[in-house]
C-alpha cells in the first residue's frame, strides 16, 4: 500500500511538471495507461470503501437497536423491582401500624371493661345516681372517640390519594403522633415538636405520613437495640429562602460510619437479623425525591439527624 501511494504521488508530480512546462507531447502512452489504471483502481477502492462504510453503519445501527432493547428490558426490570420494594415497604408499614393500633386500643378497651365492672358493682351498692352516670358516660365517649380517631387515621394512612393537594407539615406530624402515641409512651420516648415556621407542601399527604412514620419507627428501634435511657426525639421545621426544612433528631447513639453513606440504598439496614427490611429509608428517600426534595443524615452529639429539604 505504501509503495502504491509513492507511485501515485510520483506520477502526479510528473504530470504537474509536464503541464507546468507545457510539454504535453512528453506524456507518452505508458504514462497515460498508468494514469488510467490508477484512476480505475482509485474508483474501485472508493466503491469498496463505500460498501464497507454501509456495512459498518448497518452493524452500528443493529448494535444500537440491541442496546435499546437491553435498556428497555433493564428499565422494565428496575421498574418491577421498585414496585416490589414499594409493596414490601407498604406491607411492613401496615404491620407496624396494626401493632400501633392494637397498642392504642388496648388501653381504652381495658378502661371500658373496668368502667363496666365498676358501674355494676356501684349499682349493687346503691351508689349510682345521675351525676355518676353522667361521669361514666363522658369517660366512655372519650375512650370511644380516641379509638375512632385512631381507626380513622389508620384507614386514611393506607387509603391512596388520587390527587396531589396542599397540606401542612404540622397537620401531618400531628396525625403520625396520634398513630404512634401509645408506641412512644410504651417505649418512654419524649417527642419535642418545634414549629418555627409553618410549611405548606403540595403532594400526597399519606406518603409524607409514611415518611415520618419510618423515621420515628427507626428511632424507636435504635433506642431499643442500644438500650438507650432518657430517650427523646426533636422535630424542627423552618424555612430557608424558598425551601422548607424538616429536621428529625434523636439521641439513639447515631448510625455506624460503615453504613451511614449508603443508608438510603435498598436492603441496607443497621438492625439485627430478622428485625429490619432495609427498605424503609430507601422508600423515604424516594418519597422526598418524588416531591423535588432531598434527605440527608449525619451524626450529631449522641444521635442522628435526618434533614429533609423541600422546594416550596
N, C-alpha and C positions, 0 to 999 in steps of 0.2 A: 504493500500500500504506500509506503514511504517513497519507494522507487518510482511508482506511477505518479505520485504528486510532484516529484522532482522533474520528471519528464514533462508533465503538463506545464509547470512553471517555465521550464527551458523553452518549450515550444511557443508559449505565449510571448515570452521575451523576444524570441527570434522574429515572430510576426510583427510585434510592435516596432522593432528596429527597422524591419524592411519597409513598413509603412512610413515611418519617420524619414527614411532616406529616399522614399518614392521609388524604390526598386521593386516594383510589382513583378517584373519579369523574373526575379530571383526566387519567387515562390514556385519551386519545382513541384512536379507531380507527387513525389513521395511525401512532401510536407502536407500537401492538400489531403492526401489519403490518410495520413496520420491525424490531421485535424478532424476529418470526418469520423474516423474511428473513435477518437477521443470524445467528440460530441455525442456520438451514439452511445458510448459507454456511460457518459455522464447522464444521458437521458434515462438509460436503463437503471442506473443507480438511483436516480431521482424517484422513479416509479416503484422501485424495490423498497426504498426508504418510506415512501408514502404508504405502501401496503403494510410495512412493519408498524408505522405510526397508527394506522387504522386498527391493527390488531391490538396494539398496546392500549389504545383508547377503549376498545371493546372489553379487553380484560380488566381495565381500570374501572369501567362502569359496572361490570359484573361484580368486581370486588366491593365497590361501594354499595351495591344492592345487597350483597351478603352482609356487609357491616350494618346496613339499615335494618335488615331482618333480625340480626342478632340484638341490635339496640332495642328494637320493638319488643322482642321476646324478653330481654333483660328488664326493660321498664315494666312490662306486664307482670313479671315475676316479683319485682320490687314492690309494685302496687299491691299485689296479692299479699305479700309478706307484711306490708304496712297495715293492710286491712285486718290481717290476723292479729297483729300486735295491738291494734286498737280494740279488737273484740276481747282479747285476753285482758287488756287493761280495764275494759268496762266490766268484765266478769269479776276481776279481782276487786274493783271498787264496789261492785254490788255486794260481794261477800262482806267487805268491811262495813258497808252501810247497813246491811242486815244485822250484823253484830251490834252496830251502834244503836239501831232502832230497838233491838232486843234489850240492850242495857237500859235505854231510856224508858222503855215500857215496864221494865221490871219494878222499878221503884213506885210509880203511880199505881200499878196493879196491886202491889203489896199494901199500899196505903188504902186503896179502895176496899180490899179484903179486910184490913184491920178496922176501918170505919164501919163496915157492915157488921162485924162481930161486936164492936163496941155499942152500936146502935141497938142490937138485940139485947145485950146484957143490960144496958141502961133502961131499956123499955121494961124488962122484967123487974128492975128495981124501982120502977115508977119515977125515974128522974128525967124522963123525956117530956119536954114542953115545946112550944112553938119556937122559942129562941134557939133551943138546942137543934131542932130540925133545920132551922134556917142556917145555922153554922155548918152543920154536916152537909147540907145541900150545896153551899158555896164552895166548901172544900172539894166536894165531889166534882162539881162543874170545873173547878180549876185543874184538877188532875186529868179529867177527860179532855179539856181544852189543850193541855200540854201534849197528850197522846195524839190528838187530831193534828196539832201543829207539826209534830214530828212526822206523822204519816204523810201529811201534805208535802213537807219538804222532801221526804224520801221519794214520793211519786214524781214531784217536779224535777228532781235531780236526774231521773232516768227517762223523763219524757223529752224526746228530741225536739229542739226548737226549729220550726220551719224557716223562720226569717231572722236575720240579724236585727238587733234592737239596741236602743240606748239603755244603759243600766249603770247604777253607781257601784263602785267597788265596796263602799261601806255596806250597802244592802247585801251584796254577795257574801261578804265576810260574816255578817250577822247570821245569814242563812246557814252557812257552814258551821258556825259556832253552835247554833241550835242543834244541828245534826250530831255534832261531836261533843256536846255538853257533858253528858254522863261519862263518856270515854275519857275526857280530860279530867273530870273530877275523880274518876276511879284511879287514874294514874298520877293524881296530885300534881297536876300541871297548871300553872297560872298563865293566862294569856293576857298580855297588855296590848291594847289596840290604840295607836296614836294616829289619828286622822288629822294631819297638819293642814291638808288641803283636799277637798272633795274631788275625786277623779270620776269622770263620766266616760265610759267606754262604749264603743259600738261593736256589737258582735253577739256571740252566743253565751248567754249568762251561765247556762248549765256547764259549758266547757270550762269556764273560769271557776265554778264551784268544784269541778273535778280537779282542777289545778291546785286550788287552795287546800282541798281535802288531801291530795297527795303530799303536799308539804307538811301539813300538820301530822299526818299519819307517819311519815318518815321520821319526824322529830320524836313522836311517841315511841316508835320502835328503837330509836337511838338511845333515848333515856333508859329504856328497859334493858337493852343489850349491855349497856355500860354501867347500869345500876347507879345512875346519877341521882344525887339528892338536891333539894331546893330547885326544882325544875321550873323553868319559865321560858315562854316564847313571847317575843315582842314583834308586833306587826306595825309597820310605819308606812304611811302614804303621803306623798308630797309631789309637787310639780317642779320640773326643771326645764325652763323655757317652754318648748312646745311638746314636752314629753311628760307622761305620768310615771311615777316611780313607786313601786311597792316592794318593801323590804320585809323578809321573814328572818328573824334572828333567834337562835336558841342557845342554850348553854349545855348542849348534849355531848360535848367533847370534840366536836369537829369531824371532818372527813379525812380519812387516811390519804397521805400525799400520793400513794401508789395508784389511787383511782380517781382523785379529785378532778384531773384534767379530762377524764373520759366518763364522768358520772352521768352525762346526758345521753350517752350512747346506749342502744338496746342491749339487754342482757348483762348490764353492769350493775352490780349491787354490793353494798357494804354489809348486808345482812347475812346471818349464818345460813347454812344449807337448809332448804325447805321453808325458809321464812320470807324470802324475797323473790319476786319475779324478774326484777331488773328492767321493768318496762314503765314503771310509774313516772320516773323523772324524764325518760325519753318522751313519753306522751305529753308530759307537762311542757317540754321544750317545743314539741310540735304545735301545741295549742298556742303558745306565745308567738311562734313564728307565723302561724296562720293569721294572727291579728297584728302583723307587722311590728313585732317587738323582739326583744332579746331577753334571755335569762342567763345569769351568771351566778357563780358561787365562789366564795373564798372563806377561809377560816379566820375567825376573829376571836380574840380573848380565849374563852373556854368553850367555844361552839362554832357554828357555821352560819353564814349569812347568805341567803338567796336574794338576788336583786333582779326584779322584773321591770324592764323599761319599755313603755308602750307609747307609740306616737299618738298624739291627741288630734 
